[in-house]
Amino acid sequence: MKVLVIGGGGREHALVWSLSKSDQVTEVVCAPGNGGIAEIARCIPVDVNNLAAMLQVVEAERPALTVIGPEVPLALGLVDELEQRHLRVFGPTQAAAQLESSKAFAKEFMRRNDIPTAAYAVCSTLDDVREQLPRFAVPVVVKASGLAAGKGVVICETHLQAEQAAAEMFSGVLLGTHETEIVLEEFLTGEELSFFALCDGTHAIEIASAQDHKRVGEGDTGPNTGGMGAYSTDGIATPAMRLWLLRNVAQKTVDGMKSEGIPFQGILFCGIMMTPRGPMVLEFNTRFGDPETEAILLRMETDLLDLLNASIDGNAHQLTVKMRPGASVCVIAASAGYPGKYVSGKPIHGLPLADGSDDDVVIFHAGTAIKDGQLVTAGGRVLAITAVAPDLKTALDKAYAALAKISFEGMQFRRDIGHRALRSASIHLAN
């Protein structure tokens, strides 16, 4: 069967890579793809922010299945349009994707369905912000309600800073788009966890857990990004905690959406903060995460196509997801200046050496292109160097050894991916 993957980042490269390994798949097409995806799949140029253009691609290709990677096509209603045409598609409807596309919707939904989350206030004007701010201790979190590519969150040390951040979101200064709603949120402390569940409208089953590294700088400093690296291990959460998250977050979400007439099918990415008061939901994403997906799919032994079909057909509960024991990691190599302004078109060197010596190392392309026969940078996040091994330290050693062979002008990356887990392991061993 032919499968079409929508998107062109590291997540989509991992999806294409995983689907191409399925015995059930005869061809994988990607729109728009990137320089790395083009090596294993036919790529078709398309603007993923243009609904009509994406529909044209699907109608021209007539795949047996369309898989949507990024959040924007989901928010635009691509799933709805394809289902109306009786075409098979993996992902939530526009209404269901509100769990990600509207943080205001998500917070109100969690309140209605008794899903643990931080105290909050939804504000539509600066006057609302000024009225609600005294309710919150500092630091206080200011969030853009709409999609912001992982960059619409500001942690403010004073109420004045919070008011200024809200003003910049409303005006479009901060994110380039005028927000109509922002969310004030209680600041939570603790370890963050990304919990992924496959949902079929009625059932939720666990896929895997991972931990992302959002800040651009080592030691979790600097501005938020789309993610600078991630790791996934067997021990990232206890079996009891994973079961609790499945029952009290993922399944509650599926049950709540169904009861409100908005069945949720697809991937539910639960961003969790493990607070002293217990696990709390920071946010939902309604698709595979990036860069967590790169790490998780490298460990997945279950045929990805079976998971996607189970979600569409309503029988996810009949599946068991099998993961390779051990650990996997993903380290992002980014352009200079990211997550701010950056320059693309820089030649990339060393990839054949880095990507050919170890079967447990895979380099997924996030922002690359082919220009005059040369692989060049074409985004903020450029490459996702991914490795799997029996333990986290070995996986990290493999990834960083491959990264050492790669270069492009201005390349930046974090050298401390997995530092919390490594520190915890060291403490445990010392005791």
VENCORTA-V505638 format. One record per backbone hydrogen bond with DSSP energy under -0.5 kcal/mol. CO is the residue of the C=O (numbers start at 1). NH is the residue of the N-H. If there is no record, write none. Layout:
# VENCORTA-V505638
{{CO	NH} {CO	NH}}
This chain:
# VENCORTA-V505638
{{1	26} {1	27} {2	64} {2	65} {3	29} {4	6} {4	67} {5	7} {5	31} {6	69} {6	70} {7	33} {9	13} {10	14} {11	15} {12	16} {13	17} {14	18} {15	19} {16	20} {17	21} {18	21} {19	22} {22	25} {24	26} {27	3} {28	42} {29	5} {30	44} {31	7} {34	38} {36	39} {37	40} {37	41} {42	30} {46	48} {47	50} {49	51} {50	54} {51	55} {52	56} {53	57} {54	58} {55	59} {56	60} {57	61} {58	62} {65	4} {66	90} {67	6} {67	69} {70	74} {71	75} {72	76} {73	77} {73	78} {74	77} {77	81} {78	82} {79	83} {80	84} {81	85} {82	87} {83	86} {88	66} {89	91} {90	68} {93	97} {95	98} {96	99} {97	100} {97	101} {98	102} {99	284} {102	106} {103	107} {104	108} {105	109} {106	110} {107	111} {108	112} {109	113} {110	115} {111	114} {114	116} {116	281} {119	186} {121	123} {121	184} {123	182} {125	129} {126	130} {127	131} {128	132} {129	133} {130	134} {132	135} {133	136} {139	187} {140	156} {141	143} {141	185} {142	154} {143	183} {145	103} {148	151} {152	144} {154	142} {154	156} {156	139} {156	140} {158	162} {159	163} {160	164} {161	165} {162	166} {163	167} {164	168} {165	169} {166	170} {167	171} {168	172} {168	173} {168	174} {169	179} {172	176} {177	179} {181	145} {182	123} {183	143} {184	121} {185	141} {191	274} {193	195} {193	272} {194	196} {194	210} {195	270} {196	207} {196	208} {197	268} {198	205} {199	266} {203	200} {205	198} {208	196} {210	194} {211	231} {213	228} {214	225} {217	220} {217	221} {221	217} {223	216} {228	332} {229	213} {230	330} {231	211} {232	328} {233	236} {238	242} {239	243} {240	244} {241	245} {242	246} {243	247} {244	248} {245	249} {245	250} {246	251} {249	253} {250	254} {251	255} {252	256} {253	257} {254	258} {255	259} {256	260} {257	262} {258	261} {263	265} {264	201} {266	199} {266	268} {267	269} {268	197} {268	270} {269	271} {269	285} {270	195} {270	272} {271	282} {271	283} {272	193} {272	274} {273	275} {273	280} {274	191} {275	278} {278	275} {280	273} {281	118} {283	271} {285	269} {286	92} {289	293} {291	295} {292	296} {293	297} {294	298} {295	299} {296	299} {296	300} {299	324} {303	306} {303	307} {304	308} {305	309} {306	310} {307	311} {308	312} {309	313} {310	314} {310	315} {310	316} {315	318} {316	319} {320	322} {321	323} {322	301} {322	302} {326	234} {327	389} {328	232} {329	387} {330	230} {331	385} {332	334} {333	382} {333	383} {334	412} {335	338} {337	340} {346	377} {349	407} {350	354} {351	355} {353	356} {358	361} {360	388} {362	364} {362	386} {364	384} {367	378} {368	35} {369	371} {369	376} {371	374} {374	371} {375	348} {376	369} {377	345} {380	335} {380	382} {382	366} {382	367} {383	333} {383	385} {384	364} {384	386} {385	331} {386	362} {387	329} {389	327} {391	395} {392	396} {393	397} {394	398} {395	399} {396	400} {397	401} {398	402} {399	403} {400	404} {402	405} {403	406} {407	349} {408	411} {412	334} {416	419} {418	422} {419	423} {420	424} {421	425} {422	426} {423	427} {424	428} {425	429} {426	430} {427	431}}
